[in-house]
Amino acid sequence: MRSGVVGLMPAHARNITPQTAANLRENGFTGVTVVVPDPLTAEREVYVRAGQILLDGGITVAQANPRYEIIVSADDDKRALGIQGLQRACQVAVWLRAKTVYVRPGSLNPAGPWTPHPDNTSLKTLIRLVDSLKQVVGIADDVGIPLAIEGGAVCPLDTPERVRDVIEAVDSPAMGFNADPVNFVRSFDEMYNTTSLINRMFDLCGKYVVCAHAKDLTYESSLTVRFEECLLGEGQFDQVTYLKRLEEVIPNGFALIEHLPDEKIPAAKRNLDAAARRAGLIWKT
């Protein structure tokens, strides 16, 4: 397996330089996520150049991460715009020579795609999600770059079971899963036994994994249930089991450190490296 990061990057691909790649290598990474702020207006020259600079510097674009309108929206016009954005993102991924296209299922909550709503897991919402994905997977298949959809407790794909069911409903070899078990913690039962949650996720969805995020989670001592992400290695997550199971399904894929400010990434990388050693793994270059 290979190590990568969602971070240590400029805000826009046009600002990627050879020093960007050098800094990623100096921090021990061989893969990175490139954010695509608006696929519908993306310029070919910008992303071809960025992908080539990273490649020349020994960095693989593990994921193209596009921003697009909500693909489960009940507003037909908004949903159509989201589908168009995701379709276009597949072409941008080709320009970047990316390995996967990151897909967020979205939310009915206007506050954002990773926020809860009582109807997020309704049958109507899930039908819209499957329909939207079916309109994109053909293009992903044509360009040879899989979609990597992520789930989480606050979105329509709130459990590993739901992830499996939606991927199977889309029924395309181009429909993959971006593993991130931290997102599925819903209770203290799961927080206190993340090993069981990790194994459940892989048992149900492992054959669909095409990329993965690496992070950590802890809880606050309070009257109400409150979980918070924290520096990788300082939380409750069983990183060793996670890395072992990832190695089984994507031995040539990427585990991407995520959701940390740049200044905390080196410490997270050291902790991830330590977990990899305990798992008996050596990062591929």
Secondary structure, 3 states (H helix, E strand, C coil): CEEEECCCCCCCHHHCCHHHHHHHHHCCCCEEEEEECCHHHCCHHHHHHHHHHHHHCCCEEEEEEECCCCCCCCCHHHHHHHHHHHHHHHHHHHHHCCCCEEECCCCCCCCCCCCCCCCCCCHHHHHHHHHHHHHHHHHHHHHCCCEEECCCCCCCCCCHHHHHHHHHHHCCCCEEEEECHHHHCCCHHHHCCHHHHHHHHHHHHHHHEEEEEECEEEECCCCCCCEEEECCCCCCCCHHHHHHHHHHHCCCCEEEECCCCHHHHHHHHHHHHHHHHHCCCCCCC
